[in-house]
Amino acid sequence: MKVEAKPIDKNSNLYSYVNLSSIYIDGICFDIFENSTTDDDVDIIKKFLNDIIDYFENKTEYFYYAKFEEIFTWPRFYKLMNIIYSVFSERKLQDRIMFLDNNTSFKFKENNYNYFGIPLMLGHVVINRENGQEEILSSENINEYLKDKKFERTFLSFNGRPKEHREELVQFIVDNKLEDKFYYSFGTSYGNNQNHKLYKRLNDDFDDNKRGIGLRLSGYEKKAFCYVITENSVGFQNTTDDEYLDTLVEYKPNLFSHITEKITRGIGTMMPFILVGQPYTLKILKENGFKTFDKWWDESYDLEENYHLKMDSIKKIILDISTWNIEKQKRIYSEMMPILYHNLKRHDELRTSMYDRYNLPTMVDYNSKNESLYKSYFSKKIL
């Protein structure tokens, strides 16, 4: 069996954390929570957890259940969180279990079970690959990266996985004859979409799986003025769909915030951006120390909970900016420099405090006399 853990240093057998959501048997990841929902599962889940604790209790500082997604979008998770927490409490280790995800909007009113929603993706490493070299972009080397920035087109927008809001944006580009204003793609990932009427691939658009470890750049980030980000989710949600869990939650305007590496791409390459995402996402960015671009265009779309009204507002902004000539784009970009530098420095801070802390783990071997039992049981749940 293998488990994901972060060594204290390269030569140490001690760890800063062990991640309970990443346990592997014969190369298969057994997330014990993915499909374990019935009362029949409780005993073996507890056995599984106790087994891991027995092995790592004196070898790690913390046990995490960490995900780069929003775990409370799983209606069953609250029950399972209680099971995990109870196991650690019975062993008087409740201060050493933490639940981490990417949702900064979710908060409990009282006991939070050591749950923390943190913007993990905003600390994503941004990797530049030019001239056969590979380097992490930061405030220390960004000027070298920007020295040959061009304004060949006004906008850049990647839309790999087909979704309604991405299709609407690309259709808007085509209908308004804005193709010469955009570097854009559509339908280039997640399935065979070549027959879609809007399918478009940019040359070298993440060829050879360049996204890999860290966020790898395409080259187009240096060729456009404004990045139109189409996040994975645009929905507004004010319920967990669980009546009891709803009574325990301290509500923010939008219960789930889904912030991904797409925003980090703009921040890390010092591109101003328009965000097609969930309501209040710009507000969350500001709460986390970033600044946005309301001095140059109307960002009230961020507060709009109605999807169609939000898209209408964003389209108006795009149409307006599309009329700016290159000289105006350069002038506005120069005006934005203090904000763009500020955001990059803030990203550096998050990368150091979050990404470096919670990422770059290794897979650790450990033996369990119950390995065959776990494999047999959980295989039935995931196959």
N, C-alpha and C positions, 0 to 999 in steps of 0.2 A: 504494500500500500504506500501511496505517496500523498503528502499534504503540502499545500502552499504555505511557505513561511519566510519571514524576512530575517536573515542573519544579522546579528549585531555588527559583525565585521566579517571579512572574507574568510578568515581562518577559524571562526568560532562555531561551536556547536550549540550556542545559545542564540535565542531569537527575540526580536522585539515584539513580534506577533505571529500567531498561527491563524490562518484563515479557514474557518470551518465550512465555508461555502465552496472550497476547492480541494476536494479529496478524491484521489484517483485509485482505482483498482484495475490492473491490467490495461492501463491507458484510457479507461473510461472514467469521465468525471461523474462522481456520485454526489450531486447536490441533494442532501437528504430532505430538502424542503420542496423540491420541485413538484412532486406528485404525492406527497405524504399528507393526507388530509383526514384520515379516519382515526377513530379511537384505537383501532387495532394496530396502528403504527406507533403509538406512543411508547410502548415498552422497548421496542427495538431502537427507536431513536434515542431514548435515554441510555440504553446500553452502548450504543454507538458513541455518544458524547462522552460517557464515562470512560470508555476505552481510550479515547483521544486525550482526555484530561489526565488519566493515569500516566500516559507516556510523556506528555509535554508539560505537566504542572511545574516541574522544577527546571524546565529548559526555556520557558518563554515568559515574557513580562505580561503579555495580554493574549487573549483569544478574541479574534474579530469574526463577525459575520459581515463581510464587506462585499458590496456589489456596485458596479458602475451604472446602476439603473435605479429605479424607484421601487423599493421592495414592498411598499404599502399599496402598490397597484395590484398586488396579489391579495384578494380578499381573505385567504386562509392564513396570511402570514401572522396576524396578531396572535392567533391561537398557538402557532408554532413558536413564536417568540416567547410566549409564556412557558412553553415546555423547556426551551433552551435555558431561559433565565432561572427556572425552578431547579434544574440540575445543578447549575453553578451555585445557586443559593443554598441548596442542601449540603453542598461541600464548602460553604462559607467562602466562595470565590466570586461572589456576585460583582465585586469591584473590578474583576479582571476579564469580564465579558463585555464587549461593545458591539453594537449594531450600527453599521455605517452604510449610507447610500448617498446617491447624488441629488436627493430631493431637499433643497433648503427651505421649502415651504411648509413641511410637515412638522408639527410640534405636538407633544402631549400636554395636557393641562396640568397634570400632576406627575406621578411616577413615570419617567420616560424609559425605564429599563436600560439605561445607558445607550439610548438611541441618539445618533447624531446625523443629521442631514447636512452634508458639506459639499461645496461645489467642486467635486473631484476633477471634473473635466476642464475646469478653468485653470488647473495647474498642469495641463497636458504639455509634454515636451514637444516643441516645434522644431523639426529637423529639416535643414536645408541641404539639398544635394546638388551641387553645381561643380562642374569641371572634375567630376569623379571624386569629389571630396564630400564629407558628411560632417555637419556641425550643428549644434543646438543653437538656435537663434536666441539672443538675449539683448538687453540694453547695452551690453558691452561691445557687441559686434554688429549691431543693427545698421550703423551708418555705412559700413562696408557693404552690407547687403543692399542698401537703398541707393547706392551711388549711381547705379545704372537703371534705376526705376524709370519706366516709360508710361505714357498715357496713350497707348495705342487705341484703347476703347474705354468707354465710360464705366461699364459694369462687368463684374465677374459673378457667375452663379453656378454652383455645382448642384445637380439634382439627380444623384445616382439612382436611388431607389424610387420608383414611381409611387407618388402619393397625390391625393387630390389637390393639395395646395401647390405642390410643385408643378403638376400638370396645368393648373390654372395660370400660374406665373408664366410658364413657357408658352402657353397658348396666347397669353396677353402680349408677349414679346413678338410672336409671329403676326398676330392680328394688327398690331400697331407698327409693323415693319421696323422693329428695333434690332433686328439681327446684327446690323453693322455697328450697333452701340454696345453689344454684349459679347463677351466670351462666356458661353454657357454650354452645359451638357444636360442630357436627360435620359434616364433609363439605362445607364451604363453599369449598374450593379444589381445584384439580387434578382437573378432570373434572366430569361431570354426575352429581351424587349426590343430586339432589332426591328420587329414588324410594327411596332407602335408608330403611329403617324408623326409623333413629335420626337422620336428617337434622335439623339444627337451626341456624338462623341467628339471631344476635343483631342487633337493630336497629343500623344503622350499623357492622356488623362489617367494618371495613376497606373500606368503600365507596370507590369512586374510586381504588382501588389505593393506599391511604394508606401501605402499607408502603414503597413507593418507595425513595428514597435515604435511608439511615438507617433506624432503627426507629421507625415512627410509632405513636402510641398510639391505642387505641380509645375511651377514655373510661371503660371499665368498670374500669380499674385503680384508680380512686378510689372504687369502690362496693363493694368486697369486702375481706375480711380476709386471706385466704390464697390464693395462686396455686398451682394444681395444674398443674405443667408437664409436658406430654407431649412429650418430645424426639423427634427424628426416628428415633433408633435406640435399642433397648433390649438389643441382643444382646451376648453375651459371646464374645470371640474371642481365642484364644491361638496362632493360626498365621496366617502370610501365605498359606498354601496353595501355597507354593513351598519345597521342601525345602532348596535351597541358601540362599535368602534367610533362612530360619528360623535357619540356623547363624550368621548375621551379626548377629542382632538381640539386643539386651539387653532381656530381657522384663520388663515390669511386669505386674501382675495381669491387666490387660486390654490387649491389644496396640493397640487402636484406641479413641480417645476422640473422640466426636462431640459437641462442645459448640457450641450455636448461639445466635442472638440471642434465643431463647425465655427462656434463663436471664437474659440481660441485661435483658429486660423487667421481671422481678421485681426485680432489683437496682436498676435505674434508676428505678423508681417506689416503692422502699422497701416492697415487699411481702414478707412471709415466704413461703417456698415449700416445697412437697413435690415431689420430682423423680421422675417416671417416666422413667428414662433408663438408660443403660448402667451396669453395676456400676462402682463406684469413682469415679463422677463427682463426688460431694461431696468425696471425698478429694482429687481433682485441684483442685477449687475452693479447698480449704484450702491446698494446696501453692502456689497462686497468690495467697495472701494474703487470701482471703475467710473469713468465719465463717458457720456455719450454725446450725440451730435445735434441736440435740439437748438443750438444757436444757428444752425444752417438749414435745417428742415424740421417740419412739424413731427414730433414723436408721440403725439397723443394717441396714435394707433396702438401703442403698447398697452393702453388702459382699456381698449375696446374689447369687450367680451364676445361680441357678435362677430363670428368669423367673416361673414360677407362684408360687413361694414369695415372691418379691419383691412381686408384685401382691397377694397375700394380706396381707402386712404393711402395704402402703400403704392398702389398703381398711380395715383395722382403725383406722389413724390417722385416716382421713377420717371414719369412723363416730364415733370419739371426739370429734373437734373439732366435728362437726356438732351435738353436744349442748350446746356452749358458747353461752350467751346473749350478747346484744350487749354487756352490761356486762363480761362476762369477756373477750370478744374485745378490747375497748378496753383493759382492764387489762393483758392479755398483750402487746398491741401496744405499750403504753407501756414495758413491761419490755424489749421487744426493741429499742427505739430506739437504744441504743448500738451494737448489732450492725448495724442497718440503716444508720445513718450511716457506720459504718466501711466497710461494703461499698460504699456509694455513693462514698466518697472513694477507695477502691481502684479502683473503676471509672473514676473521673476520671483516675487515674494511668495506667491501661491505655489509656484513650482517647487521652491525650496521647502516650504512648510508642509505641503500636502503630497504632491506627486512623489517627491523623493522619500517621504515618510511612508506612504501607503503602497508604493509601487516597487518595481524591480525586486520582487521576491524570488525565491528559488524553490524547487521541488525537493522535499525532504523525504527520504525513505523511512518508514517505520513498520515494524512487524506487529501483527495482531493475530492471536490464535483464533479470532472470530472472522477472519477475512473472508473465508468461503461463505459463511453465513450472510455477511453483509452483501457480498456480491450477488448471491442468489436472491436475496430479498429485494434489494433495490433495483436489480435488473428487471424484475417484474413491473416495477413502477415506471421505468423510463423507456422500455422497449416496446 
